[in-house]
């Protein structure tokens, strides 16, 4: 999905598409960090039980890391989607509409 969005952006604005490509790379890195944290939880599923009053400091920190990395990943992806929507509205929408009108003729 994101590589296709990048390819569309690259047709219209090389600089913007380059920045979007960097965002894709960052999302990949954030995703890897999230997967690493999830693997730790998978090995110790009791970490997620927030009602457990006997949780160790390590468990609480790992749970906190998982939530933080998940939120960072989510917000980065939301920002990327917003960036592409704005780019689409300002650059691509008119091109696609004009192309559709020409093909109707």
C-alpha positions, -999 to +999 in steps of 0.1 A: +000+000+000+026+025+010+050+017-018+021+022-042+013+056-026+050+065-029+050+056-066+019+078-072+036+107-053+068+102-072+050+109-105+040+144-093+065+155-067+099+138-062+108+157-030+075+149-013+078+113-024+113+111-010+100+123+024+072+098+022+097+070+015+116+080+046+083+078+065+078+042+051+113+033+064+106+048+098+073+029+100+092-003+092+117+004+120+089+012+145+071-020+134+102-041+141+105-026+175+068-033+182+072-069+170+103-073+193+082-061+223+054-084+213+077-113+212+088-106+248+052-105+258+045-137+240+072-154+261+057-139+292+020-135+287+013-126+323+029-092+317-003-080+301-025-086+331-027-051+345-049-062+374-021-084+388-009-064+418+022-086+421+037-075+388+075-070+390+091-038+379+104-055+348+069-066+338+055-031+343+083-016+322+079-042+295+041-036+294+048+002+293+073-003+264+047-023+245+020+003+248+044+031+239+058+014+208+022+005+197+010+040+201+041+055+183+036+031+155-001+038+152+003+076+153+031+075+127+009+055+104-020+079+110+003+108+101+014+090+069-022+084+059-030+121+065+000+132+045-010+111+016-046+122+017-035+158+017-011+151-012-039+133-031-063+162-026-039+189-037-020+171-065-035+138-077-072+142-075-074+168-103-051+147-125-072+116-121-104+135-126-091+151-158-079+118-170-113+102-164-130+131-183-107+126-213-113+089-214-151+096-215-147+117-246 
